[in-house]
């Protein structure tokens, strides 16, 4: 049985995303979704335009159902955010 030496290493995140190993990447995240209506509007514009790919929801009762209803209209996001 032949044994071969391999020079394998795990790809870093940049390489896994198709960039060079030394590429500098910026991650943009929409924070405080549900904080206020203006934040919700701006966050969903950014999400819809693919300017950001993630958001975190602040549990604020007055906007919770608005966010729940808004995400319910996006099937691929509905699985990620299983609101009642």
C-alpha positions as CSV (number, residue, x, y, z in Angstrom):
1,X,0.0,0.0,0.0
2,X,1.5,3.3,-1.1
3,X,1.4,6.3,1.3
4,X,1.4,9.8,-0.2
5,X,2.4,12.9,1.7
6,X,-0.1,15.7,1.3
7,X,0.4,19.3,2.0
8,X,-3.3,20.0,2.8
9,X,-4.5,22.7,5.1
10,X,-7.9,23.9,5.9
11,X,-9.1,26.9,3.9
12,X,-9.8,30.0,5.8
13,X,-13.2,31.7,5.6
14,X,-12.0,34.1,2.8
15,X,-10.9,31.1,0.7
16,X,-14.1,29.2,1.4
17,X,-16.0,32.2,0.0
18,X,-13.9,32.3,-3.1
19,X,-11.4,35.0,-2.2
20,X,-7.7,34.8,-1.8
21,X,-6.3,33.6,1.6
22,X,-5.1,37.1,2.5
23,X,-8.3,38.9,1.5
24,X,-9.8,41.3,4.1
25,X,-13.5,40.8,4.4
26,X,-16.1,43.1,6.1
27,X,-19.2,41.6,7.7
28,X,-22.2,43.9,7.9
29,X,-25.0,43.0,10.3
30,X,-28.2,44.9,10.9
31,X,-28.4,45.2,14.7
32,X,-31.4,46.0,16.8
33,X,-34.2,45.0,14.4
34,X,-37.6,45.8,16.1
35,X,-36.1,48.8,18.0
36,X,-38.2,51.3,16.1
37,X,-40.1,51.5,12.9
38,X,-37.4,53.5,11.2
39,X,-34.8,50.9,12.2
40,X,-37.1,48.1,10.8
41,X,-37.6,50.0,7.5
42,X,-33.9,50.6,7.0
43,X,-32.9,47.1,8.0
44,X,-35.3,45.5,5.6
45,X,-34.1,47.8,2.8
46,X,-30.5,46.6,3.5
47,X,-31.6,43.0,3.7
48,X,-33.7,43.1,0.6
49,X,-30.9,44.8,-1.4
50,X,-28.4,42.2,0.0
51,X,-26.3,45.0,1.6
52,X,-26.4,42.9,4.8
53,X,-27.2,39.2,5.2
54,X,-28.1,39.0,8.9
55,X,-30.0,40.9,11.5
56,X,-30.7,40.5,15.2
57,X,-34.1,41.2,16.7
58,X,-34.5,43.2,19.9
59,X,-37.5,41.8,21.8
60,X,-39.6,45.0,21.9
61,X,-43.3,44.2,22.4
62,X,-44.7,47.0,20.3
63,X,-42.8,45.9,17.1
64,X,-42.6,42.2,17.7
65,X,-45.7,41.3,15.7
66,X,-44.7,43.7,12.9
67,X,-41.4,41.9,12.5
68,X,-43.1,38.5,12.8
69,X,-45.5,39.4,10.0
70,X,-42.8,40.9,7.9
71,X,-40.6,37.8,8.1
72,X,-43.5,35.6,7.5
73,X,-43.8,37.0,4.0
74,X,-40.3,35.8,3.2
75,X,-40.4,31.9,3.0
76,X,-36.6,31.3,3.0
77,X,-36.2,33.5,6.1
78,X,-39.3,32.1,7.8
79,X,-37.4,28.9,8.6
80,X,-34.5,30.8,10.1
81,X,-36.9,32.9,12.3
82,X,-39.7,30.6,13.5
83,X,-41.9,33.3,15.1
84,X,-45.3,32.2,16.4
